[in-house]
Amino acid sequence: AQSVTQPDIHITVSEGASLELRCNYSYGATPYLFWYVQSPGQGLQLLLKYFSGDTLVQGIKGFEAEFKRSQSSFNLRKPSVHWSDAAEYFCAVGAHTGRRALTFGSGTRLQVQP
Amino acid sequence: SAVISQKPSRDICQRGTSLTIQCQVDSQVTMMFWYRQQPGQSLTLIATANQGSEATYESGFVIDKFPISRPNLTFSTLTVSNMSPEDSSIYLCSVEDRSRAGGVTDTQYFGPGTRLTVL
């Protein structure tokens, strides 16, 4: 069975500082990996995704993530955080075949200090 | 990407009543999913809804409590039946958007959610 771990429940960074949100997954083969963002009172917006190929993927809003097979990780990064980035971030894993639904991590709440 | 709308966006309901949530997509999609997000929690899959077949429910969710309809490729409903305060959650519909080349994109897009409060 697939699973996702986001070890950081809550992170606070200063505006303009760099950001890294951790995500570790468990899956028997090469997974589909996703990062979603949920702003307060909103649905989920896709930030970026990894299916295959280049292990460094670029997303919207200046975010990027790197797939590291050896570490079973897919960490999300941003070089300079903006106040509008304050939100809940979810990492998710999907399967290539069979069960099509996503398995989500528990989420990381990002707070941005002025 | 697919554009998804949900109705209602939020509701406050009395214990013992039922609420039907609608999910509309702007394109035809094969697979639709219903998730629940309890307060302060992550998303949990309730069921997968394919057009023309019975929904497939995850462990812990049953059809009598969460009946689902999928009458066509652009629409689905989820009913939360005989509600209790424990059903207070955000309910999200999602669709799998596959590439035109066939089966490669496999990206899920989410509706804005329905925030349900049960008193």
Interface residues (C-beta under 8 A of the other chain):
Chain A: Y32 F34 Y36 G41 Q42 G43 L44 Q45 L46 K49 F51 F90 G94 H96 R100 A101 L102 F104 G105 S106 G107
Chain B: S1 M31 F33 Q41 S42 L43 T44 L45 T48 L92 S94 E96 V104 T105 D106 T107 Q108 Y109 F110 G111 P112 G113 R115
